[in-house]
Amino acid sequence: MGGAQALPYTTQIMDYVKPTDVLESMVKAGATKAGLTKSDLIIRGFLSGALLGFSTSLALTATLQTNTPLVGALIFPVGFVLIVLLGLELVTGSFALVPLARRDGRVTAANVLSNLAWVFLGNLIGSVFYAALLYCVLTTAGNVPPDALAQKIISIAEAKTLGYAKFGGAGLLTCFTKAILCNWMVTLGVVAAMTSTSTVGKIVAAWLPIFIFFAQGFEHSVVNMFVIPLGMMLGAKTTLAQWWLWNQIPVTLGNFVGGYLFTGLALYLTLKPKEAFSPKSATAIDLTEIVAK
């Protein structure tokens, strides 16, 4: 016949990646990150810090415009998604992956510490850099008083430092706990993106856990590297020491615990291939041993 003949359907392209394969991708990603040069880590960390600053200021703008915090939470993941798609470096994501490569024996402890330190520094530089640029925009280079967005940032910066300080140890514990919950979700976003091989699939999978953490006001160390310094530039009544003591240090530690223990290590322990026990083969061995005796 002259009509076009349909080709037999022999294969099906699957976008979904199995969890066991995701685990291998996690370990490989951690080893790859640990092997990056210091300059790569600084540059990629710088870009990630700035991108999270962009998405934070956008989310706060949307919240003010709509008077609906949930709208801001829906928008915020855009920065994280860009970081994932471009393969940039975010220390909170690395908390789940790089130590995992050490546990699997692919890198050394020195590699892990070096990677996390340089990415942290790059994130800090990028976050503060964007904060300085936004300060210029919000105040016309220091010539006009803070507008509604600037006032919101000031109140957030004070709440994230002085708000915890007034409760002493209970405040530190609360800050630390909110950081654990935050990075449990953030690193889940990193891993969820590995469950898809398509751009759209990665975006959707990464978006969901990030929305969860931001909507509930949990503590993210890199977001705080932007919002607290900017609040201080705008006039927040908090000091450099208060920023680090009551927020940055406990939040970074909590982010590590949440990311490594509850995402990286937990998935590693349950998804790592194990030797299967075969009753049939065991019986055969037992019978052989009996005959030999």
Backbone hydrogen bonds, N-H to C=O, Kabsch-Sander energy under -0.5 kcal/mol:
donor,donor_aa,acceptor,acceptor_aa,energy
10,T,8,P,-0.9
14,M,12,Q,-0.6
15,D,13,I,-0.5
17,V,195,T,-2.7
21,D,18,K,-0.6
22,V,18,K,-2.2
23,L,19,P,-2.2
24,E,20,T,-1.3
25,S,21,D,-2.0
26,M,22,V,-2.4
27,V,23,L,-2.3
28,K,24,E,-2.5
29,A,25,S,-2.6
30,G,26,M,-2.2
31,A,27,V,-2.2
32,T,28,K,-2.6
33,K,29,A,-2.6
34,A,30,G,-2.1
35,G,31,A,-1.0
35,G,32,T,-0.6
36,L,33,K,-1.4
41,L,37,T,-2.3
42,I,38,K,-2.4
43,I,39,S,-2.5
44,R,40,D,-2.8
45,G,41,L,-2.2
46,F,42,I,-2.7
47,L,43,I,-2.3
48,S,44,R,-1.8
49,G,45,G,-2.4
50,A,46,F,-2.1
51,L,47,L,-2.5
52,L,48,S,-2.3
53,G,49,G,-1.6
54,F,50,A,-2.5
55,S,51,L,-2.4
56,T,52,L,-2.0
57,S,53,G,-2.5
58,L,54,F,-2.2
59,A,55,S,-2.3
60,L,56,T,-2.4
61,T,57,S,-2.0
62,A,58,L,-2.5
63,T,59,A,-2.1
64,L,60,L,-2.2
65,Q,61,T,-2.4
66,T,62,A,-2.1
67,N,63,T,-1.8
68,T,63,T,-0.7
71,V,68,T,-1.6
72,G,68,T,-1.0
73,A,69,P,-1.9
74,L,70,L,-1.8
75,I,71,V,-1.5
76,F,72,G,-2.4
78,V,75,I,-2.0
79,G,76,F,-1.4
80,F,76,F,-0.5
81,V,77,P,-2.7
82,L,78,V,-1.9
83,I,79,G,-1.8
84,V,80,F,-2.3
85,L,81,V,-2.8
86,L,82,L,-2.0
87,G,83,I,-0.6
87,G,84,V,-0.8
88,L,83,I,-2.3
89,E,44,R,-0.6
90,L,88,L,-0.6
93,G,90,L,-0.7
94,S,90,L,-2.2
95,F,91,V,-1.5
96,A,93,G,-1.2
97,L,93,G,-0.9
98,V,94,S,-2.1
101,A,97,L,-1.5
102,R,98,V,-1.3
103,R,99,P,-2.2
104,D,100,L,-1.8
105,G,102,R,-1.5
106,R,101,A,-2.8
107,V,101,A,-0.8
112,V,108,T,-1.7
113,L,109,A,-2.5
114,S,110,A,-2.4
115,N,111,N,-2.4
116,L,112,V,-2.5
117,A,113,L,-2.2
118,W,114,S,-2.3
119,V,115,N,-2.4
120,F,116,L,-2.3
121,L,117,A,-2.1
122,G,118,W,-2.4
123,N,119,V,-2.9
124,L,120,F,-2.3
125,I,121,L,-2.5
126,G,122,G,-2.4
127,S,123,N,-2.4
128,V,124,L,-2.4
129,F,125,I,-2.3
130,Y,126,G,-2.2
131,A,127,S,-2.2
132,A,128,V,-2.3
133,L,129,F,-1.9
134,L,130,Y,-2.7
135,Y,131,A,-2.3
136,C,132,A,-1.7
137,V,133,L,-1.6
138,L,134,L,-3.1
139,T,135,Y,-1.8
140,T,136,C,-0.6
140,T,137,V,-0.6
141,A,136,C,-2.6
143,N,139,T,-1.9
143,N,140,T,-0.6
144,V,139,T,-2.1
151,Q,147,D,-2.7
152,K,148,A,-2.0
153,I,149,L,-2.2
154,I,150,A,-2.3
155,S,151,Q,-2.2
156,I,152,K,-2.1
157,A,153,I,-2.6
158,E,154,I,-2.1
159,A,155,S,-2.1
160,K,156,I,-2.2
161,T,158,E,-0.7
162,L,158,E,-0.9
163,G,158,E,-2.0
164,Y,161,T,-0.7
165,A,161,T,-2.3
166,K,162,L,-1.8
167,F,164,Y,-1.7
168,G,165,A,-1.6
170,A,167,F,-1.3
172,L,168,G,-1.9
173,L,169,G,-2.5
174,T,170,A,-2.2
175,C,171,G,-2.5
176,F,172,L,-2.7
177,T,173,L,-2.6
178,K,174,T,-2.5
179,A,175,C,-1.5
180,I,176,F,-1.8
181,L,177,T,-2.3
182,C,178,K,-1.9
183,N,179,A,-2.3
184,W,180,I,-1.6
185,M,181,L,-1.3
185,M,182,C,-0.6
186,V,182,C,-2.3
187,T,183,N,-2.2
188,L,184,W,-0.9
189,G,185,M,-1.8
190,V,186,V,-1.6
191,V,187,T,-2.4
192,A,188,L,-2.9
193,A,189,G,-1.6
194,M,190,V,-0.5
194,M,191,V,-1.3
195,T,192,A,-1.7
196,S,193,A,-1.0
197,T,15,D,-1.3
202,K,198,S,-2.2
203,I,199,T,-2.3
204,V,200,V,-2.4
205,A,201,G,-2.5
206,A,202,K,-2.3
207,W,203,I,-2.2
208,L,204,V,-1.5
210,I,206,A,-1.1
211,F,207,W,-2.2
212,I,208,L,-1.7
213,F,209,P,-1.9
214,F,210,I,-2.3
215,A,211,F,-2.4
216,Q,212,I,-0.9
217,G,214,F,-1.2
218,F,213,F,-1.8
219,E,178,K,-0.6
220,H,218,F,-0.6
224,N,220,H,-2.3
225,M,221,S,-1.1
226,F,222,V,-0.7
226,F,223,V,-1.1
227,V,223,V,-2.5
228,I,224,N,-1.6
230,L,226,F,-2.0
231,G,227,V,-2.0
232,M,228,I,-2.2
233,M,229,P,-2.4
234,L,230,L,-2.0
235,G,231,G,-0.7
235,G,232,M,-0.8
236,A,231,G,-3.2
238,T,236,A,-1.9
243,W,239,T,-2.2
244,W,240,L,-1.9
245,L,241,A,-2.9
246,W,242,Q,-2.1
247,N,243,W,-0.8
248,Q,243,W,-2.6
249,I,244,W,-2.4
251,V,247,N,-2.9
252,T,248,Q,-2.1
253,L,249,I,-2.3
254,G,250,P,-2.4
255,N,251,V,-2.8
256,F,252,T,-1.9
257,V,253,L,-2.2
258,G,254,G,-2.7
259,G,255,N,-2.5
260,Y,256,F,-2.9
261,L,257,V,-1.8
262,F,257,V,-0.8
262,F,258,G,-0.7
263,T,259,G,-0.6
264,G,259,G,-2.4
265,L,260,Y,-4.1
266,A,261,L,-1.0
267,L,263,T,-2.1
268,Y,264,G,-2.0
269,L,265,L,-2.7
270,T,266,A,-1.5
271,L,267,L,-2.6
272,K,268,Y,-1.7
278,S,276,A,-0.6
282,A,278,S,-2.3
283,T,279,P,-2.3
284,A,280,K,-1.9
285,I,281,S,-1.9
286,D,282,A,-2.3
287,L,283,T,-2.5
288,T,284,A,-2.0
289,E,285,I,-2.3
290,I,286,D,-2.0
291,V,287,L,-2.5
292,A,288,T,-2.2
293,K,289,E,-1.5
